[in-house]
Amino acid sequence: MEKTVTAAPREIAFGAIGAALIALCSWISIPLPSMVPFTLQTFGVCFAAAVLGRRTGARCVAAYVLLGAVGAPVFAGFRGGMGALLGPTGGYIIGFYFTALIVGAAGERWGGSVGKMAAAMALGVAVCYVFGTAWFVNVYSRKNAPVGILTALSWCVAPYLVPDGLKILLAALLGVRLRPTVQRGLRA
């Protein structure tokens, strides 16, 4: 007999709170001349995954992406819909899922170490950068004019390295501190 894995009501509730936190962080946005606005989404994704773990963290990011896909205004600039996901910056949003998997797994393995957690968050965000930038180059080149990888990196990654580093540090500090409490709540 096959065993079915289902989420417990507490896990669903915590995941919904995580998705809401990511949406709230995406609404805190500073438009930049580049295609990608400065938001706190990276903080929200890293923090949620750190405190919730791999499975619940990835589910909350998936819920966030699905909410946006069906039109809920959860993305930066209060945008939603498939147009936002299929546009040039949609790859970064989808890349958050991979970030959550990496950060959540690190939280399960090294939950008490700020340094290791920050390193895992940096790796997760780097994976998001790679996925999002490849997506950006492909979509932007098809819709506008061809753009090279170096140009895309200068538009979509370079301006965000320092701010994302600060968000990662804050998410690691808070995530390590709050993870035990959140995990107790998930198991209660």
DANOR-V24230 format. One record per residue. N is the residue number from 1. RES is the residue in one small letter. OMEGA is omega in whole degrees, -180 to 180 (NA if undefined). BURIAL is b if it has 16 or more other ideal C-beta (glycine too) atoms within 10 Angstrom, else e. Layout:
BEGIN
n=N res=RES omega=OMEGA burial=BURIAL
n=N res=RES omega=OMEGA burial=BURIAL
END
This chain:
BEGIN
n=1 res=m omega=-178 burial=e
n=2 res=e omega=180 burial=e
n=3 res=k omega=179 burial=e
n=4 res=t omega=179 burial=e
n=5 res=v omega=178 burial=e
n=6 res=t omega=179 burial=e
n=7 res=a omega=176 burial=e
n=8 res=a omega=180 burial=e
n=9 res=p omega=178 burial=e
n=10 res=r omega=179 burial=e
n=11 res=e omega=178 burial=b
n=12 res=i omega=-180 burial=e
n=13 res=a omega=179 burial=e
n=14 res=f omega=177 burial=b
n=15 res=g omega=178 burial=b
n=16 res=a omega=177 burial=e
n=17 res=i omega=178 burial=e
n=18 res=g omega=179 burial=b
n=19 res=a omega=178 burial=b
n=20 res=a omega=178 burial=b
n=21 res=l omega=179 burial=b
n=22 res=i omega=178 burial=b
n=23 res=a omega=178 burial=b
n=24 res=l omega=179 burial=e
n=25 res=c omega=179 burial=b
n=26 res=s omega=-180 burial=b
n=27 res=w omega=176 burial=e
n=28 res=i omega=-167 burial=e
n=29 res=s omega=174 burial=b
n=30 res=i omega=-180 burial=e
n=31 res=p omega=177 burial=e
n=32 res=l omega=179 burial=e
n=33 res=p omega=180 burial=e
n=34 res=s omega=-178 burial=b
n=35 res=m omega=-172 burial=b
n=36 res=v omega=179 burial=b
n=37 res=p omega=175 burial=b
n=38 res=f omega=179 burial=b
n=39 res=t omega=175 burial=b
n=40 res=l omega=180 burial=b
n=41 res=q omega=-179 burial=b
n=42 res=t omega=176 burial=b
n=43 res=f omega=-178 burial=b
n=44 res=g omega=-180 burial=b
n=45 res=v omega=-178 burial=b
n=46 res=c omega=-180 burial=b
n=47 res=f omega=-179 burial=b
n=48 res=a omega=-180 burial=b
n=49 res=a omega=-180 burial=b
n=50 res=a omega=-177 burial=b
n=51 res=v omega=-176 burial=b
n=52 res=l omega=-177 burial=b
n=53 res=g omega=-174 burial=b
n=54 res=r omega=-174 burial=b
n=55 res=r omega=-178 burial=b
n=56 res=t omega=177 burial=b
n=57 res=g omega=179 burial=b
n=58 res=a omega=178 burial=b
n=59 res=r omega=-179 burial=b
n=60 res=c omega=176 burial=b
n=61 res=v omega=177 burial=b
n=62 res=a omega=178 burial=b
n=63 res=a omega=178 burial=b
n=64 res=y omega=-179 burial=b
n=65 res=v omega=180 burial=b
n=66 res=l omega=176 burial=e
n=67 res=l omega=178 burial=b
n=68 res=g omega=-179 burial=b
n=69 res=a omega=-179 burial=b
n=70 res=v omega=172 burial=e
n=71 res=g omega=177 burial=e
n=72 res=a omega=-175 burial=b
n=73 res=p omega=-175 burial=b
n=74 res=v omega=-179 burial=b
n=75 res=f omega=180 burial=b
n=76 res=a omega=-180 burial=b
n=77 res=g omega=-179 burial=e
n=78 res=f omega=179 burial=e
n=79 res=r omega=175 burial=b
n=80 res=g omega=178 burial=b
n=81 res=g omega=-178 burial=e
n=82 res=m omega=178 burial=e
n=83 res=g omega=178 burial=e
n=84 res=a omega=-180 burial=b
n=85 res=l omega=-177 burial=b
n=86 res=l omega=178 burial=e
n=87 res=g omega=-175 burial=b
n=88 res=p omega=-177 burial=b
n=89 res=t omega=-179 burial=b
n=90 res=g omega=180 burial=b
n=91 res=g omega=178 burial=b
n=92 res=y omega=178 burial=b
n=93 res=i omega=178 burial=b
n=94 res=i omega=178 burial=b
n=95 res=g omega=177 burial=b
n=96 res=f omega=179 burial=b
n=97 res=y omega=179 burial=b
n=98 res=f omega=175 burial=b
n=99 res=t omega=-179 burial=b
n=100 res=a omega=178 burial=b
n=101 res=l omega=-178 burial=b
n=102 res=i omega=-178 burial=b
n=103 res=v omega=179 burial=b
n=104 res=g omega=178 burial=b
n=105 res=a omega=178 burial=b
n=106 res=a omega=178 burial=b
n=107 res=g omega=178 burial=b
n=108 res=e omega=-177 burial=e
n=109 res=r omega=-173 burial=e
n=110 res=w omega=-174 burial=e
n=111 res=g omega=-175 burial=b
n=112 res=g omega=-176 burial=e
n=113 res=s omega=-180 burial=e
n=114 res=v omega=-178 burial=e
n=115 res=g omega=179 burial=e
n=116 res=k omega=178 burial=b
n=117 res=m omega=178 burial=b
n=118 res=a omega=178 burial=b
n=119 res=a omega=178 burial=e
n=120 res=a omega=178 burial=b
n=121 res=m omega=178 burial=b
n=122 res=a omega=177 burial=b
n=123 res=l omega=179 burial=e
n=124 res=g omega=179 burial=b
n=125 res=v omega=177 burial=b
n=126 res=a omega=177 burial=e
n=127 res=v omega=177 burial=b
n=128 res=c omega=177 burial=b
n=129 res=y omega=-178 burial=b
n=130 res=v omega=-179 burial=e
n=131 res=f omega=-178 burial=b
n=132 res=g omega=-179 burial=b
n=133 res=t omega=176 burial=b
n=134 res=a omega=178 burial=e
n=135 res=w omega=-179 burial=b
n=136 res=f omega=-179 burial=b
n=137 res=v omega=-178 burial=b
n=138 res=n omega=-176 burial=e
n=139 res=v omega=-179 burial=b
n=140 res=y omega=-179 burial=b
n=141 res=s omega=179 burial=e
n=142 res=r omega=-175 burial=e
n=143 res=k omega=-175 burial=e
n=144 res=n omega=178 burial=e
n=145 res=a omega=178 burial=e
n=146 res=p omega=179 burial=e
n=147 res=v omega=180 burial=b
n=148 res=g omega=-178 burial=e
n=149 res=i omega=180 burial=e
n=150 res=l omega=177 burial=e
n=151 res=t omega=179 burial=e
n=152 res=a omega=178 burial=b
n=153 res=l omega=180 burial=e
n=154 res=s omega=178 burial=e
n=155 res=w omega=-165 burial=b
n=156 res=c omega=-177 burial=b
n=157 res=v omega=-174 burial=b
n=158 res=a omega=-179 burial=e
n=159 res=p omega=-173 burial=e
n=160 res=y omega=-176 burial=b
n=161 res=l omega=-179 burial=e
n=162 res=v omega=178 burial=e
n=163 res=p omega=179 burial=e
n=164 res=d omega=176 burial=b
n=165 res=g omega=178 burial=e
n=166 res=l omega=178 burial=e
n=167 res=k omega=178 burial=b
n=168 res=i omega=180 burial=b
n=169 res=l omega=179 burial=b
n=170 res=l omega=180 burial=e
n=171 res=a omega=179 burial=b
n=172 res=a omega=179 burial=b
n=173 res=l omega=-179 burial=e
n=174 res=l omega=-178 burial=b
n=175 res=g omega=179 burial=b
n=176 res=v omega=-179 burial=b
n=177 res=r omega=-174 burial=e
n=178 res=l omega=-178 burial=e
n=179 res=r omega=-179 burial=b
n=180 res=p omega=-180 burial=e
n=181 res=t omega=-180 burial=e
n=182 res=v omega=180 burial=b
n=183 res=q omega=175 burial=b
n=184 res=r omega=178 burial=e
n=185 res=g omega=178 burial=e
n=186 res=l omega=-177 burial=b
n=187 res=r omega=-174 burial=e
n=188 res=a omega=NA burial=e
END
